[in-house]
Amino acid sequence: MKAKAMSCGASMLVIMLLLFPTGAYAQFGDIFSAILSTITGPIGGALTDINEIRSSILKTEQQVLWPISLITQAQNYISTIKASYRAWMNQVYRLPVNSANLEMPKSLESAFLSGQTGQIGSFGQRYTSTYGVQPASGAAPQLNLGMMDIEDAVAKDATVQSMAADQATTTMLQTAQRIEDEAQATAPGTADMVAAEARTAELASLAMQHKLLAYQLREAAIALGHRGSILKQSTTNTQNLNQQILNHLGGAR
């Protein structure tokens, strides 16, 4: 069987030699030589030039535009900051500050220290249970009723605002840590994107601060209004007393 296969192969070789003359082999050899010469000549030289240009660009990027050593130094610095302060600061943010002892004050304190806007719905009831209900109309002078009502409203509003601010602060801290993580792993050329995200978070934080400052101004205005109401009430009471004294003296005559 093996001898038969070798005989068949030799026969095919003889046939090919008879069909294709020697000049054809020389012609094909010239074509292949021309192609190979073109590849190793002009094309090969162009490829060499392209590789040199690419190497030069890469070297410029690594040494001038985005220096690897400085990037590594910045990443190591961020790692040091995270290792030194993140866990400690998270513990500071979670320090317990509650101090109420009685049942209703503890419930109220737990609500406004929760930092969860979901607690706002039940906050009004807890506030009323702790500080008492508004007297009915006619139970006190109208001026006193008005002052009690507006001051209760301001106290509730301010506490609710603080709850929303605490929740926003938690979100801002999470965003800051995420940006810090991204800064540590950011690719060269994308630092501006991380910086833009950080600037956006900063603007959101400033907006929340301005909102709280505006509420502090409203609280100060309410306090001034309360003081003015007391002075007005005192003046009215003094005038009434003077009139009663004059009426009494006039009646005595």
Secondary structure, DSSP 8 states (H G I E B T S, - for coil): -HHHHHHHHHHHHHHHHHHS-HHHHHHHHHHHHHHHHHIIIIIHHHHHHHHHHHHHHHHHIIIIIS-HHHHHHHHHHHHHHIIIIIHHHHHHHT-------SHHHHHHHHHHTS--GGGHHHHHHHHHHHH-----TTSS-HHHHHHHHHHHHHHHHHHHHHHHHHHHHHHHHHHHHHHHHHHHH--TT-HHHHHHHHHHHHHHHHHHHHHHHHHHHHHHHHHHHHHHHHHHHHHHHHHHHHHHHHHHHHHH-
